[in-house]
């Protein structure tokens, strides 16, 4: 029984880790995009990176609250 509980706990923690990693990656994309926009020379790429980051955050949030 302890092995089953341990395995279940490990799976739950891994799922949480994946969600946290997606949030972190989304925030990284937003930051990279912001830096490109702030620099002024790569505005289009920056907007695309910010949009991709926001989409990642939206998907994670949608999964949490649906």
N, C-alpha and C positions, 0 to 999 in steps of 0.2 A: 504493500500500500504506500509506503514511503517513496518508493521508486516512481510510482504513478504520480504522486503529488509533486515530486521533484521535477519530473518531466513536464507536467502541466504548468508548473510555475516557470520553468525555463522557457516554454513556448510563449506564455503570457509576457514575460519580460522581453523576449525577442521581438514580439509584435509591437510592444511599446517602444523599443529601441528603433525599429524601422520607422515608426511615426515620428519620433523625435528627430531622426536623421533626415527625414523628408522636410520637416520644418526648418531644420538648420540649413539644408541645401537651398531651400526656397529663400531664406533670409540672406544667404550668401549671394544668390543671384540678384536679389534686390540691391544689395550693397554694391556689387560689381556694376550693375546697371547705373546706379546713382553716381558712382565714380566716373563712369564714361560720360554721362550726361554733364556732370559738373566740369569735366575736362573740356567739353565743348566740341571736340573733334569727332567723337563717335556717338552722336546723339541717337541716331536710329538704332544702333546696336544696343545702346543703353536702355532705350525704351523697350526693346524686345526682351532684354534680360530681366528688366523689372516685371514685365508682363508674365514671363515664364515663371518667375519667382512667386508672383501673386497667384498664378494658376495652381502651383504646387501647394501653397498654403490653403487655398480654397478647397482643393481635393481632400487634404488631410482634415480640415475642419468639417467638411461635408460628411466624411466618414465617421467622425466622432459624434456628430449630432444627428445622424439619421437613424 
